[in-house]
């Protein structure tokens, strides 16, 4: 089905719903942050309706089962909830007795989902663009700055002319990309809550004629329809923060693929680096 806000779907189809389904609709409209993490059984029990009524409600909205509707709810709320609301959601739905297992299990699920849904052609096109570019600009703001710094650091080791655009004042971001041109690549990284400055910088890169690669979480991202090449890596809401394990794994794959495309030069680079690191004592020398 076409991407559409689930609350808009409920509003459009409200008159066609049965009495029990309208009860579900009213609850979701008022408590979507809670409903997004309920099973069909729990939602039905909360409203004193059958689980089958909940499943039929999802189908009436056009979803392929209740899990698909719940995922749509989760996607919608990730960019709506404040940090305080996220903490409340986490308290209610995370297993306090084993937070370690809950968080690590969620991270593994997101990597698996990314592996199953990533578009291989888009990945290959991104690698080709990065290899062929004269300059590569990498931008991620707020929590995504950790991803952009990691990506920029390692891309700098496998190719020349990589610039990490610093998360600084608004004017300074655009000053850092003012020389961008058609032979360059701009990589924008953003996850909920999406950075407005990253989106504006991406549009600036497009207007300069650069090829734009977006790394984000899904089709509801503001990157969709803007980036020339878009790569989706799943993330999930973990209390007041987002899990960025799957995006980091995707970035690892991009760096390795770019490095292997220039196998001879990367070997020469790391040989030189090993000599520098040894001469200046960059790393501790471990003894047996």
C-alpha positions in Angstrom: 0.0 0.0 0.0 1.1 3.6 -0.5 2.9 5.3 2.3 0.4 7.2 4.4 0.0 8.4 8.0 -2.0 5.7 9.8 -4.0 8.4 11.7 -5.0 9.9 8.3 -6.2 6.4 7.2 -8.3 6.1 10.4 -9.8 9.5 9.8 -10.7 8.7 6.2 -12.2 5.3 6.8 -13.8 5.9 10.2 -17.4 5.8 8.9 -16.9 2.3 7.4 -15.7 0.8 10.6 -17.8 -1.5 12.9 -18.7 -0.4 16.4 -15.8 -2.5 17.8 -13.4 -1.2 15.2 -14.4 2.4 15.9 -13.5 1.7 19.6 -10.0 0.6 18.5 -9.7 3.6 16.2 -10.6 6.1 19.0 -8.1 4.5 21.3 -5.3 4.6 18.7 -6.0 8.3 17.9 -5.7 9.2 21.6 -3.0 6.7 22.6 -1.0 5.9 19.5 2.3 5.9 21.5 1.0 3.1 23.7 -0.8 1.1 20.9 2.3 1.0 18.8 3.9 -1.5 21.1 0.9 -3.6 22.0 0.2 -7.1 20.5 -3.2 -7.6 18.9 -4.2 -9.6 22.0 -3.2 -7.0 24.4 -4.9 -4.2 22.5 -8.1 -6.3 22.3 -7.9 -7.0 26.1 -7.4 -3.3 26.9 -10.5 -2.4 25.0 -12.6 -5.5 25.8 -12.8 -6.6 22.1 -11.7 -9.8 20.5 -8.3 -10.2 19.0 -9.9 -11.1 15.7 -11.6 -7.7 15.7 -8.2 -6.0 16.1 -6.9 -8.0 13.2 -9.9 -7.2 11.0 -9.4 -3.5 11.9 -5.8 -3.6 10.5 -7.1 -5.2 7.3 -9.9 -2.6 7.0 -7.2 0.1 7.0 -5.4 -1.8 4.1 -2.6 -3.4 6.1 -1.3 -6.9 5.4 -2.0 -8.1 9.0 -1.8 -6.5 12.4 2.1 -6.6 12.6 2.3 -4.4 9.5 -0.1 -1.9 11.1 1.9 -1.8 14.3 5.1 -1.2 12.4 3.4 1.7 10.6 2.4 3.1 14.0 6.0 2.7 15.3 7.4 4.4 12.2 5.0 7.3 12.6 5.6 8.0 16.3 9.4 7.8 16.2 9.7 11.3 14.8 6.8 12.7 16.9 7.7 11.6 20.5 9.8 13.9 22.7 12.6 12.4 24.7 10.4 12.4 27.8 7.7 10.5 26.0 10.3 8.0 24.7 11.4 7.2 28.3 7.8 6.6 29.3 7.2 4.2 26.4 10.5 2.3 27.2 9.5 2.0 30.9 6.2 0.4 29.9 7.4 -1.9 27.2 11.1 -2.8 28.0 11.9 -5.8 30.2 13.4 -4.0 33.3 14.7 -7.4 34.6 16.9 -7.9 31.5 17.6 -4.6 29.7 20.9 -5.9 28.4 19.1 -8.8 26.5 16.3 -6.6 25.4 18.5 -4.0 23.8 21.0 -6.4 22.2 18.1 -8.6 20.9 16.5 -5.5 19.3 19.9 -4.5 17.7 20.3 -7.9 16.2 16.7 -7.8 14.8 17.4 -4.5 13.1 20.6 -5.8 11.4 18.6 -8.8 10.2 15.8 -6.6 8.9 18.3 -4.4 7.1 20.0 -7.4 5.5 16.6 -8.7 4.3 15.4 -5.4 2.9 18.4 -3.5 1.6 18.4 -2.8 -2.1 21.7 -4.3 -3.5 21.6 -2.2 -6.7 21.4 1.0 -4.6 24.3 -0.2 -2.5 26.4 -1.0 -5.5 25.6 2.4 -7.1 26.6 4.2 -3.8 29.9 2.4 -3.8 30.5 3.3 -7.5 29.7 6.9 -6.8 32.0 7.1 -3.8 34.9 5.5 -5.7 34.5 7.8 -8.7 33.9 11.1 -6.9 36.5 13.8 -6.9 35.6 14.9 -3.3 33.3 13.1 -0.8 31.4 15.2 1.7 29.9 13.4 4.7 27.3 15.0 7.0 25.4 13.7 10.0 24.1 15.9 12.8 23.2 15.3 16.4 23.2 11.6 17.1 24.1 10.8 13.5 27.3 12.8 13.8 28.9 9.7 15.4 28.1 7.8 12.2 29.4 10.5 9.9 32.6 10.9 11.9 33.2 7.1 11.8 32.5 7.0 8.1 34.6 10.0 7.3 37.5 8.7 9.3 37.7 5.4 7.6 36.9 6.7 4.1 39.9 9.0 4.6 42.1 6.0 5.0 40.9 4.3 1.8 40.6 7.3 -0.6 41.6 10.9 -0.9 39.6 14.1 -0.5 37.0 13.1 2.1 35.6 16.0 4.1 33.6 15.5 7.3 31.1 18.4 7.4 31.1 19.5 11.1 27.9 19.8 13.1 28.4 23.5 13.8 26.5 26.8 13.3 24.0 26.8 10.4 26.0 29.2 8.2 29.2 27.2 8.8 27.7 24.0 7.5 26.9 25.7 4.1 30.3 27.4 4.1 32.0 23.9 4.3 30.1 22.7 1.2 30.2 25.9 -0.8 32.8 24.5 -3.3 30.8 21.3 -4.0 30.4 20.5 -7.7 29.2 17.9 -10.2 32.1 15.6 -9.8 31.6 15.4 -6.0 29.4 13.1 -3.8 27.5 14.3 -0.8 26.5 11.7 1.8 23.8 12.7 4.3 22.9 10.6 7.3 19.9 11.2 9.5 17.6 9.2 11.8 14.6 10.3 13.9 14.2 12.9 15.1 15.4 14.0 11.6 17.8 17.0 11.4 16.3 19.8 9.4 19.9 21.2 8.7 20.9 17.9 7.1 17.9 18.0 4.8 18.7 21.6 3.8 22.4 20.7 3.2 21.3 17.8 1.0 19.1 20.1 -1.1 22.1 22.5 -1.4 24.3 19.7 -2.6 21.7 18.8 -5.2 21.5 22.4 -6.4 25.3 22.3 -6.9 25.0 19.3 -9.1 26.7 16.8 -6.8 25.5 13.2 -6.5 23.6 12.8 -3.2 23.5 9.6 -1.2 21.1 9.4 1.7 21.5 6.9 4.6 18.3 6.8 6.7 15.7 4.5 8.3 12.7 4.2 5.9 10.5 5.7 3.3 8.9 8.1 5.8 12.3 9.9 6.1 12.5 13.4 4.5 15.4 12.0 2.5 13.0 10.0 0.3 12.4 11.9 -2.9 15.5 14.1 -2.4 18.6 11.8 -2.5 19.8 10.4 -5.9 20.7 7.1 -4.1 19.1 6.2 -0.8 20.1 3.4 1.5 17.7 2.2 4.3 19.2 0.8 7.5 16.7 0.0 10.2 16.9 1.7 13.6 14.6 1.4 16.6 13.6 3.5 19.6 15.4 2.5 22.7 14.2 4.7 25.6 15.4 8.3 24.9 17.9 7.2 22.2 17.9 5.4 18.9 19.7 2.2 18.1 22.2 3.0 15.3 23.8 -0.5 15.1 22.3 -1.4 11.7 23.3 1.9 10.1 26.8 1.5 11.4 26.9 -2.0 10.0 25.8 -0.7 6.6 28.5 2.0 6.7 31.1 -0.7 7.5 30.0 -2.5 4.4 30.3 0.6 2.3 33.8 1.4 3.5 34.9 -2.2 3.0 33.4 -2.3 -0.6 35.1 1.1 -1.4 38.4 -0.1 0.0 38.4 -3.4 -2.0 37.7 -1.5 -5.2 41.2 0.1 -4.8 43.0 -2.9 -3.3 46.5 -1.9 -4.4 46.4 1.7 -3.2 44.8 0.8 0.1 47.6 -1.7 0.8 50.2 1.0 0.1 48.3 3.5 2.3 48.2 1.2 5.3 51.8 0.2 4.9 52.7 3.9 5.1 50.4 4.4 8.0 51.8 1.4 9.9 55.3 3.0 9.6 54.0 6.3 10.9 52.1 4.8 13.7 55.2 2.8 14.8 57.6 5.7 14.5 55.5 8.1 16.6 54.2 5.5 19.1 50.5 6.0 18.2 49.6 2.6 19.6 50.7 0.8 22.7 53.2 -2.0 22.0 51.9 -5.2 23.7 54.4 -7.7 24.9 53.8 -11.4 25.5 
